[in-house]
């Protein structure tokens, strides 16, 4: 009889657990720094944004912990290193290990943190149903189309989020 392997859903839960615990630590550290450093005029606003995003992540983490109980998953050890994140876990009585490389881990954490803070990362769909692209260049750069033929282009950038 072969041993049952950890499913993709279970590995996804473990990965989400690792990301959310990391994100909560980052949010907590950043909020404490904002509160303790030289106060800026907008420090309370930034701290409130971080705390709100942190509570969103905490709700998701509590859901994952509930799912861990249902599926008999337990995290034994987590090690954050230069090469990435390594964890040992028990899933339905079976021991397993999971490694996530540092770059994809931090990229995913950044995307999730942006989503929890309400920072838009997905393309914008305009009222006309078109998908608006982000600006191709910075607004401080001059467009080569301005001043050509005596006609000034009123929109020297792509449609962006203002379409």
Contact map, one row per residue, 1 for C-alpha under 8 A:
1110000000000000000000000000000000000000000000000000000000000000000000000000000000000000000000000000000000000000000000000000000000000000000000000000000000000000000
1111000000000000000000000000000000000000000000000000000000000000000000000000000000000000000000000000000000000000000000000000000000000000000000000000000000000000000
1111100000000000000000000000000000000000000000000000000000000000000000000000000000000000000000000000000000000000000000000000000000000000000000000000000000000000000
0111110000000000000000000000000000000000000000000000000000000000000000000000000000000000000000000000000000000000000000000000000000000000000000000000000000000000000
0011111000000000000000000000000000000000000000000000000000000000000000000000000000000000000000000000000000000000000000000000000000000000000000000000000000000000000
0001111101100000000000000000000000000000000000000000000000000000000000000000000000000000001000010000000000000000000000000000000000000000000000000000000000000000000
0000111111100000000000000000000000000000000000000000000000000000000000000000000000000000000000000000000000000000000000000000000000000000000000000000000000000000000
0000011111110000000000000000000000000000000000000000000000000000000000000000000000000000000000000000000000000000000000000000000000000000000000000000000000000000000
0000001111111000000000000000000000000000000000000000000000000000000000000000000000000000000000000000000000000000000000000000000000000000000000000000000000000000000
0000011111111100000000000000000000000000000000000000000000000000000000000000000000000000000000000000000000000000000000000000000000000000000000000000000000000000000
0000011111111110000000000000000000000000000000000000000000000000000000000000000000000000000000000000000000000000000000000000000000000000000000000000000000000000000
0000000111111111000000000000000000000000000000000000000000000000000000000000000000000000000000000000000000000000000000000000000000000000000000000000000000000000000
0000000011111111100000000000000000000000000000000000000000000001000100000000000000000000000000000000000000000000000000000000000000000000000000000000000000000000000
0000000001111111110000000000000000000000000000000000000000000000000000000010000000000000000000000000000000000000000000000000000000000000000000000000000000000000000
0000000000111111111000000000000000000000000000000000000000000000000000000000000000000000000000000000000000000000000000000000000000000000000000000000000000000000000
0000000000011111111100000000000000000000000000000000000000000001000000000000000000000000000000000000000000000000000000000000000000000000000000000000000000000000000
0000000000001111111110000000000000000000000000000000000000001001000000000000000000000000000000000000000000000000000000000000000000000000000000000000000000000000000
0000000000000111111111000000000000000000000000000000000000000000000000000000000000000000000000000000000000000000000000000000000000000000000000000000000000000000000
0000000000000011111111100000000000000000000000000000000000000000000000000000000000000000000000000000000010011000000000000000000000000000000000000000000000000000000
0000000000000001111111110000000000000000000000000000000011011000000000000000000000000000000000000000000000001000000000000000000000000000000000000000000000000000000
0000000000000000111111111000000000000000000000000000000000001000000000000000000000000000000000000000000000000000000000000000000000000000000000000000000000000000000
0000000000000000011111111100000000000000000000000000000000000000000000000000000000000000000000000000000000001000000000000000000000000000000000000000000000000000000
0000000000000000001111111110000000000000000000000000010010000000000000000000000000000000000000000000000000001000100000000000000000000000000000000000000000000000000
0000000000000000000111111111000000000000000000000000010011000000000000000000000000000000000000000000000000000000000000000000000000000000000000000000000000000000000
0000000000000000000011111111100000000000000000000000000000000000000000000000000000000000000000000000000000000000000000000000000000000000000000000000000000000000000
0000000000000000000001111111110000000000000000000000000000000000000000000000000000000000000000000000000000000000000000000000000000000000000000000000000000000000000
0000000000000000000000111111111000000000000000000110110000000000000000000000000000000000000000000000000000000000000000000000000000000000000000000000000000000000000
0000000000000000000000011111111100000000000000000110010000000000000000000000000000000000000000000000000000000000000000000000000000000000000000000000000000000000000
0000000000000000000000001111111110000000000000000000000000000000000000000000000000000000000000000000000000000000000000000000000000000000000000000000000000000000000
0000000000000000000000000111111111000000000000000100000000000000000000000000000000000000000000000000000000000000000000000000000000000000000000000000000000000000000
0000000000000000000000000011111111100000000001100110000000000000000000000000000000000000000000000000000000000000000000000000000000000000000000000000000000000000000
0000000000000000000000000001111111110000000000000000000000000000000000000000000000000000000000000000000000000000000000000000000000000000000000000000000000000000000
0000000000000000000000000000111111111000000000000000000000000000000000000000000000000000000000000000000000000000000000000000000000000000000000000000000000000000000
0000000000000000000000000000011111111110001001100000000000000000000000000000000000000000000000000000000000000000000000000000000000000000000000000000000000000000000
0000000000000000000000000000001111111010001100100000000000000000000000000000000000000000000000000000000000000000000000000000000000000000000000000000000000000000000
0000000000000000000000000000000111111110000000000000000000000000000000000000000000000000000000000000000000000000000000000000000000000000000000000000000000000000000
0000000000000000000000000000000011111110000000000000000000000000000000000000000000000000000000000000000000000000000000000000000000000000000000000000000000000000000
0000000000000000000000000000000001011111000000000000000000000000000000000000000000000000000000000000000000000000000000000000000000000000000000000000000000000000000
0000000000000000000000000000000001111111101000000000000000000000000000000000000000000000000000000000000000000000000000000000000000000000000000000000000000000000000
0000000000000000000000000000000000000111111000000000000000000000000000000000000000000000000000000000000000000000000000000000000000000000000000000000000000000000000
0000000000000000000000000000000000000011111100000000000000000000000000000000000000000000000000000000000000000000000000000000000000000000000000000000000000000000000
0000000000000000000000000000000000000001111111000000000000000000000000000000000000000000000000000000000000000000000000000000000000000000000000000000000000000000000
0000000000000000000000000000000001100011111111100000000000000000000000000000000000000000000000000000000000000000000000000000000000000000000000000000000000000000000
0000000000000000000000000000000000100000111111110000000000000000000000000000000000000000000000000000000000000000000000000000000000000000000000000000000000000000000
0000000000000000000000000000000000000000011111111000000000000000000000000000000000000000000000000000000000000000000000000000000000000000000000000000000000000000000
0000000000000000000000000000001001000000011111111100000000000000000000000000000000000000000000000000000000000000000000000000000000000000000000000000000000000000000
0000000000000000000000000000001001100000001111111110000000000000000000000000000000000000000000000000000000000000000000000000000000000000000000000000000000000000000
0000000000000000000000000000000000000000000111111111000000000000000000000000000000000000000000000000000000000000000000000000000000000000000000000000000000000000000
0000000000000000000000000000000000000000000011111111100000000000000000000000000000000000000000000000000000000000000010000000000000000000000000000000000000000000000
0000000000000000000000000011011000000000000001111111110000000000000000000000000000000000000000000000000000000000000010000000000000000000000000000000000000000000000
0000000000000000000000000011001000000000000000111111111000000000000000000000000000000000000000000000000000000000000000000000000000000000000000000000000000000000000
0000000000000000000000000000000000000000000000011111111100000000000000000000000000000000000000000000000000000000000010000000000000000000000000000000000000000000000
0000000000000000000000000010000000000000000000001111111110000000000000000000000000000000000000000000000000000000100110000000000000000000000000000000000000000000000
0000000000000000000000110011000000000000000000000111111111000000000000000000000000000000000000000000000000000000000100000000000000000000000000000000000000000000000
0000000000000000000000000000000000000000000000000011111111100000000000000000000000000000000000000000000000000000000000000000000000000000000000000000000000000000000
0000000000000000000000000000000000000000000000000001111111110000000000000000000000000000000000000000000000000000000100000000000000000000000000000000000000000000000
0000000000000000000100110000000000000000000000000000111111111000000000000000000000000000000000000000000000000000000100000000000000000000000000000000000000000000000
0000000000000000000100010000000000000000000000000000011111111100000000000000000000000000000000000000000000000000000000000000000000000000000000000000000000000000000
0000000000000000000000000000000000000000000000000000001111111110000000000000000000000000000000000000000000000000000000000000000000000000000000000000000000000000000
0000000000000000000100000000000000000000000000000000000111111111000000000000000000000000000000000000000000000000000000000000000000000000000000000000000000000000000
0000000000000000100110000000000000000000000000000000000011111111100000000000000000000000000000000000000000000000000000000000000000000000000000000000000000000000000
0000000000000000000000000000000000000000000000000000000001111111110000000000000000000000000000000000000000000000000000000000000000000000000000000000000000000000000
0000000000000000000000000000000000000000000000000000000000111111111000000000000000000000000000000000000000000000000000000000000000000000000000000000000000000000000
0000000000001001100000000000000000000000000000000000000000011111111100000000000000000000000000000000000000000000000000000000000000000000000000000000000000000000000
0000000000000000000000000000000000000000000000000000000000001111111110000000000000000000000000000000000000000000000000000000000000000000000000000000000000000000000
0000000000000000000000000000000000000000000000000000000000000111111111000000000000000000000000000000000000000000000000000000000000000000000000000000000000000000000
0000000000000000000000000000000000000000000000000000000000000011111111100000000000000000000000000000000000000000000000000000000000000000000000000000000000000000000
0000000000001000000000000000000000000000000000000000000000000001111111111100000000000000000000000000000000000000000000000000000000000000000000000000000000000000000
0000000000000000000000000000000000000000000000000000000000000000111111111000000000000000000000000000000000000000000000000000000000000000000000000000000000000000000
0000000000000000000000000000000000000000000000000000000000000000011111111000000000000000000000000000000000000000000000000000000000000000000000000000000000000000000
0000000000000000000000000000000000000000000000000000000000000000001111111000000000000000001100000000000000000000000000000000000000000000000000000000000000000000000
0000000000000000000000000000000000000000000000000000000000000000000111111100000000000000011110000000000000000000000000000000000000000000000000000000000000000000000
0000000000000000000000000000000000000000000000000000000000000000000111111110000000000000111100000000000000000000000000000000000000000000000000000000000000000000000
0000000000000000000000000000000000000000000000000000000000000000000100011111000000000000111000000000000000000000000000000000000000000000000000000000000000000000000
0000000000000100000000000000000000000000000000000000000000000000000000001111110000000011110000000000000000000000000000000000000000000000000000000000000000000000000
0000000000000000000000000000000000000000000000000000000000000000000000000111110000000011110000000000000000000000000000000000000000000000000000000000000000000000000
0000000000000000000000000000000000000000000000000000000000000000000000000011111000000011100000000000000000000000000000000000000000000000000000000000000000000000000
0000000000000000000000000000000000000000000000000000000000000000000000000011111100001111000000000000000000000000000000000000000000000000000000000000000000000000000
0000000000000000000000000000000000000000000000000000000000000000000000000000111110001110000000000000000000000000000000000000000000000000000000000000000000000000000
0000000000000000000000000000000000000000000000000000000000000000000000000000011111011100000000000000000000000000000000000000000000000000000000000000000000000000000
0000000000000000000000000000000000000000000000000000000000000000000000000000001111111100000000000000010000000000000000000000000000000000000000000000000000000000000
0000000000000000000000000000000000000000000000000000000000000000000000000000000111110000000000000000010000000000000000000000000000000000000000000000000000000000000
0000000000000000000000000000000000000000000000000000000000000000000000000000000011111000000000000000110000000000000000000000000000000000000000000000000000000000000
0000000000000000000000000000000000000000000000000000000000000000000000000000000111111100000000000011111010000000000000000000000000000000000000000000000000000000000
0000000000000000000000000000000000000000000000000000000000000000000000000000011110111110000000000011110010000000000000000000000000000000000000000000000000000000000
0000000000000000000000000000000000000000000000000000000000000000000000000000011110011111000000001111000000000000000000000000000000000000000000000000000000000000000
0000000000000000000000000000000000000000000000000000000000000000000000000011111000001111100000001110000000000000000000000000000000000000000000000000000000000000000
0000000000000000000000000000000000000000000000000000000000000000000000000011110000000111110000111100000000000000000000000000000000000000000000000000000000000000000
0000000000000000000000000000000000000000000000000000000000000000000000001111100000000011111000111000000000000000000000000000000000000000000000000000000000000000000
0000000000000000000000000000000000000000000000000000000000000000000000011111000000000001111111110000000000000000000000000000000000000000000000000000000000000000000
0000010000000000000000000000000000000000000000000000000000000000000000111100000000000000111111110000000000000000000000000000000000000000000000000000000000000000000
0000000000000000000000000000000000000000000000000000000000000000000000111000000000000000011111000000000000000000000000000000000000000000000000000000000000000000000
0000000000000000000000000000000000000000000000000000000000000000000000010000000000000000011111100000000000000000000000000000000000000000000000000000000000000000000
0000000000000000000000000000000000000000000000000000000000000000000000000000000000000000011111110000000000000000000000000000000000000000000000000000000000000000000
0000000000000000000000000000000000000000000000000000000000000000000000000000000000000001111011111000000000000000000000000000000000000000000000000000000000000000000
0000010000000000000000000000000000000000000000000000000000000000000000000000000000000001111001111100000000000000000000000000000000000000000000000000000000000000000
0000000000000000000000000000000000000000000000000000000000000000000000000000000000000111100000111110000000000000000000000000000000000000000000000000000000000000000
0000000000000000000000000000000000000000000000000000000000000000000000000000000000000111000000011111000000000000000000000000000000000000000000000000000000000000000
0000000000000000000000000000000000000000000000000000000000000000000000000000000000011110000000001111100000000000000000000000000000000000000000000000000000000000000
0000000000000000000000000000000000000000000000000000000000000000000000000000000000011100000000000111110110000000000000000000000000000000000000000000000000000000000
0000000000000000000000000000000000000000000000000000000000000000000000000000000000111000000000000011111110000000000000000000000000000000000000000000000000000000000
0000000000000000000000000000000000000000000000000000000000000000000000000000000011111000000000000001111111000000000000000000000000000000000000000000000000000000000
0000000000000000000000000000000000000000000000000000000000000000000000000000000000010000000000000000111111100000000000000000000000000000000000000000000000000000000
0000000000000000000000000000000000000000000000000000000000000000000000000000000000000000000000000001111111110000000000000000000000000000000000000000000000000000000
0000000000000000001000000000000000000000000000000000000000000000000000000000000000011000000000000001111111111000000000000000000000000000000000000000000000000000000
0000000000000000000000000000000000000000000000000000000000000000000000000000000000000000000000000000011111111100000000000000000000000000000000000000000000000000000
0000000000000000000000000000000000000000000000000000000000000000000000000000000000000000000000000000001111111110000000000000000000000000000000000000000000000000000
0000000000000000001000000000000000000000000000000000000000000000000000000000000000000000000000000000000111111111000000000000000000000000000000000000000000000000000
0000000000000000001101100000000000000000000000000000000000000000000000000000000000000000000000000000000011111111100000000000000000000000000000000000000000000000000
0000000000000000000000000000000000000000000000000000000000000000000000000000000000000000000000000000000001111111110000000000000000000000000000000000000000000000000
0000000000000000000000000000000000000000000000000000000000000000000000000000000000000000000000000000000000111111111000001000000000000000000000000000000000000000000
0000000000000000000000000000000000000000000000000000000000000000000000000000000000000000000000000000000000011111111100000000000000000000000000000000000000000000000
0000000000000000000000100000000000000000000000000000100000000000000000000000000000000000000000000000000000001111111110000000000000000000000000000000000000000000000
0000000000000000000000000000000000000000000000000000000000000000000000000000000000000000000000000000000000000111111111111000000000000000000000000000000000000000000
0000000000000000000000000000000000000000000000000000000000000000000000000000000000000000000000000000000000000011111111111000000000000000000000000000000000000000000
0000000000000000000000000000000000000000000000000000110110000000000000000000000000000000000000000000000000000001111111100000000000000000000000000000000000000000000
0000000000000000000000000000000000000000000000001101100000000000000000000000000000000000000000000000000000000000111111100000000000000000000000000000000000000000000
0000000000000000000000000000000000000000000000000000000000000000000000000000000000000000000000000000000000000000011111110000000000000000000000000000000000000000000
0000000000000000000000000000000000000000000000000000000000000000000000000000000000000000000000000000000000000000011111111000000000000000000000000000000000000000000
0000000000000000000000000000000000000000000000000000000000000000000000000000000000000000000000000000000000000000011001111110000000000000000000000000000000000000000
0000000000000000000000000000000000000000000000000000000000000000000000000000000000000000000000000000000000000010011000111110000000000000000000000000000000000000000
0000000000000000000000000000000000000000000000000000000000000000000000000000000000000000000000000000000000000000000000011111000000000000000000000000000000000000000
0000000000000000000000000000000000000000000000000000000000000000000000000000000000000000000000000000000000000000000000011111100000111100000000000000000000000000000
0000000000000000000000000000000000000000000000000000000000000000000000000000000000000000000000000000000000000000000000000111110000111000000000000000000000000000100
0000000000000000000000000000000000000000000000000000000000000000000000000000000000000000000000000000000000000000000000000011111111110000000000000000000000000000000
0000000000000000000000000000000000000000000000000000000000000000000000000000000000000000000000000000000000000000000000000001111111110000000000000000000000000000001
0000000000000000000000000000000000000000000000000000000000000000000000000000000000000000000000000000000000000000000000000000111111000000000000000000000000000000000
0000000000000000000000000000000000000000000000000000000000000000000000000000000000000000000000000000000000000000000000000000111111000000000000000000000000000000000
0000000000000000000000000000000000000000000000000000000000000000000000000000000000000000000000000000000000000000000000000000111111100000000000000000000000000000000
0000000000000000000000000000000000000000000000000000000000000000000000000000000000000000000000000000000000000000000000000000111111110000000000000000000000000000000
0000000000000000000000000000000000000000000000000000000000000000000000000000000000000000000000000000000000000000000000000011110011111000000000000000000000000000000
0000000000000000000000000000000000000000000000000000000000000000000000000000000000000000000000000000000000000000000000000011110001111100000000000000000000000011101
0000000000000000000000000000000000000000000000000000000000000000000000000000000000000000000000000000000000000000000000000011000000111110000000000000000000000111100
0000000000000000000000000000000000000000000000000000000000000000000000000000000000000000000000000000000000000000000000000010000000011111000000000000000000000111100
0000000000000000000000000000000000000000000000000000000000000000000000000000000000000000000000000000000000000000000000000000000000001111110000000000000000001111000
0000000000000000000000000000000000000000000000000000000000000000000000000000000000000000000000000000000000000000000000000000000000000111110000000000000000001100000
0000000000000000000000000000000000000000000000000000000000000000000000000000000000000000000000000000000000000000000000000000000000000011111010000000000000001000000
0000000000000000000000000000000000000000000000000000000000000000000000000000000000000000000000000000000000000000000000000000000000000011111110000000000000000000000
0000000000000000000000000000000000000000000000000000000000000000000000000000000000000000000000000000000000000000000000000000000000000000111111000000000000001000000
0000000000000000000000000000000000000000000000000000000000000000000000000000000000000000000000000000000000000000000000000000000000000000011111000000000000000000000
0000000000000000000000000000000000000000000000000000000000000000000000000000000000000000000000000000000000000000000000000000000000000000111111100000000000000000000
0000000000000000000000000000000000000000000000000000000000000000000000000000000000000000000000000000000000000000000000000000000000000000001111110100000000000000000
0000000000000000000000000000000000000000000000000000000000000000000000000000000000000000000000000000000000000000000000000000000000000000000011111100000000011000000
0000000000000000000000000000000000000000000000000000000000000000000000000000000000000000000000000000000000000000000000000000000000000000000001111111000000000000000
0000000000000000000000000000000000000000000000000000000000000000000000000000000000000000000000000000000000000000000000000000000000000000000000111111000110010000000
0000000000000000000000000000000000000000000000000000000000000000000000000000000000000000000000000000000000000000000000000000000000000000000001111111001110010000000
0000000000000000000000000000000000000000000000000000000000000000000000000000000000000000000000000000000000000000000000000000000000000000000000011111111110000000000
0000000000000000000000000000000000000000000000000000000000000000000000000000000000000000000000000000000000000000000000000000000000000000000000011111111100000000000
0000000000000000000000000000000000000000000000000000000000000000000000000000000000000000000000000000000000000000000000000000000000000000000000000011111000000000000
0000000000000000000000000000000000000000000000000000000000000000000000000000000000000000000000000000000000000000000000000000000000000000000000000011111100000000000
0000000000000000000000000000000000000000000000000000000000000000000000000000000000000000000000000000000000000000000000000000000000000000000000000111111110000000000
0000000000000000000000000000000000000000000000000000000000000000000000000000000000000000000000000000000000000000000000000000000000000000000000001111011111000000000
0000000000000000000000000000000000000000000000000000000000000000000000000000000000000000000000000000000000000000000000000000000000000000000000001110001111110000000
0000000000000000000000000000000000000000000000000000000000000000000000000000000000000000000000000000000000000000000000000000000000000000000000000000000111110000000
0000000000000000000000000000000000000000000000000000000000000000000000000000000000000000000000000000000000000000000000000000000000000000000000000000000011111110000
0000000000000000000000000000000000000000000000000000000000000000000000000000000000000000000000000000000000000000000000000000000000000000000000101100000011111100000
0000000000000000000000000000000000000000000000000000000000000000000000000000000000000000000000000000000000000000000000000000000000000011101000100000000000111111000
0000000000000000000000000000000000000000000000000000000000000000000000000000000000000000000000000000000000000000000000000000000000001111000000000000000000111111000
0000000000000000000000000000000000000000000000000000000000000000000000000000000000000000000000000000000000000000000000000000000000011110000000000000000000101111111
0000000000000000000000000000000000000000000000000000000000000000000000000000000000000000000000000000000000000000000000000000000000011110000000000000000000001111111
0000000000000000000000000000000000000000000000000000000000000000000000000000000000000000000000000000000000000000000000000001000000011100000000000000000000000011111
0000000000000000000000000000000000000000000000000000000000000000000000000000000000000000000000000000000000000000000000000000000000000000000000000000000000000011111
0000000000000000000000000000000000000000000000000000000000000000000000000000000000000000000000000000000000000000000000000000010000010000000000000000000000000011111
